[in-house]
Structures are given as structure tokens and as C-alpha cells.
């Protein structure tokens, strides 16, 4: 077996849902997705219900980029699938980077994002285009993105989470998404999404995550998710919000608050909820 090319991209969590205010923003997390191009099949079956990797291959060739011999994909992703943690963006971007590596193709970062976004749209695994999610897949920090303009022109604001090493970041897993997303339903939560956008503009990223989560809960009728987020705040979390279109919940708390962290994890475990820890990506 020979590995012909490699690419790594990352999952993220939402600061602003792109259906809510016309702009989207996601924060890059240390949840890597690695895609490799091999000269023989991987023994581990690839789970790709949307045909995303085929869409990546087709998008690459349609762009007129060089394509080598017949190859096989290999995917090793730590991004939970179908939970709002941007797994499709991470895998699509990593696959584009692997193709670039395998063919010695030099791409600007915005070109990687553009190709990955096109592949996700072709595969039908995104409602908004996931431009903000895909930027977060290949660059650290966050970007407020207008998905209605070309990728290289769409960044309205960008920055890093302050003192990322001082925050403990947890994800409450609630299974894969089961509800159908209705874009029109997001209009009834405009107030929350506008508050989220204003908070980002003011540098209050923790407030942005919380307000966005409230907007998503209202838009998707996720009353249980809203209650979990409210309880997390009562227990000591600094911010908590449903990520993507749900159902996973991301919450953050200063890492020095060990007693509060233990209390939160015990409380969630007592409710039968699964939690894992990650971190804000700084590389």
C-alpha cells in the first residue's frame, strides 16, 4: 500500500447560523478529519451516505485540475457525523487537500474552500453552502462569512477566540440529526440571530454562541436542547449553544473552574447524556 496524498481539516461549532441572519460564523475546533489517497482500497469501509467523496472527485475534474491514476480514498475522522459539528466540511476540505498533495497542485486557501463548498452543494449535504464551516475547517479562529458572494470576497469579519488555552470545551452528543431542516423556520428567530451577530461585532463571542443556540432551538423546535443549554448556564458554563442545525450542544467554561466542570459532567451523566472534551484549535 502506498499513500499518494494526504489532507487534514477540522470540525467546528457555530457562532452564527447562516440561515439566521444572512451571515454565518463557525469556530474551528481540534476535531481533525484526515483523508488519504491510496493506490489500493482501504480495509475499513467508508461511510459516505451523501456521496461526498464522489462529489469532491467530480468537482476537482470539472475545475480542470490535474488528475492522476485511479485511486482509492481513506478517511479517518474524529468529527461526529450528522450532529452539527461540520463533518462534511471537514472531510470535503481534507479530500481537496489530499488531491492537491497527490497531484502536486498548488492552491490558495480560498480555492480549497471554494472547491469543498461546491462539492458539498453537489452532494446535497448542505443547505447554506457551509462556507463559514469550510473556512473553519482549514483556518483557525472564526470568520463571519456572506455565503451569497464569491468565496474570496465573502469574509466580513474574522478573528481568534481570546486566550483559547484557558477554556475547557465540551460537546454534548445527542445522536445524529433526525429532523428535516426547514430554512423558512429560521425567520421566526431573527432576534436571536441578530443578537448573535451584534455580539460577534462587539467581541462577545461567548454571548454569540449562546444567542445563536437559542435561535437554532427556536427554529428547530428543540425545546430539550434549549433546556439543556439553560441548565448548563445555571451549573456554571460560560456559554452553551446548539451547534449547526443540531442536535449536539457545545459548551465552554474556564479550565480553572475544575469544581464547576466536575459538577456539570456529573449532572449530564446523571441524565444519561454522553459528553466528550475537545479544544479550540490554535494551529
Secondary structure, 3 states (H helix, E strand, C coil): CCEEEEEEEEEEEEEECHHHHCEEEEEEEEEEEEEEEECCCCCCCCCCCCCHHHHHHHHHHHCCCCCCCCCEEEEEECCCCCCCCCHHHHHHHHHHHHHHHHCCCCCCHHHHHHHHHHHHHHHCCCCCCCHHHHHHHHCCCEEEEECCCCHHHCEEEEECCCCHHHEEEEEEECCCCCCCCCHHHHHHHHHHHHHHHHHHHCCCHHHHHHHHHHHHHHHCCCHHHHHHHHHHHHHCCCEEEECCCCCCEEEEEECCCHHHHHHHHHHHHHCCCEEEEECECCC
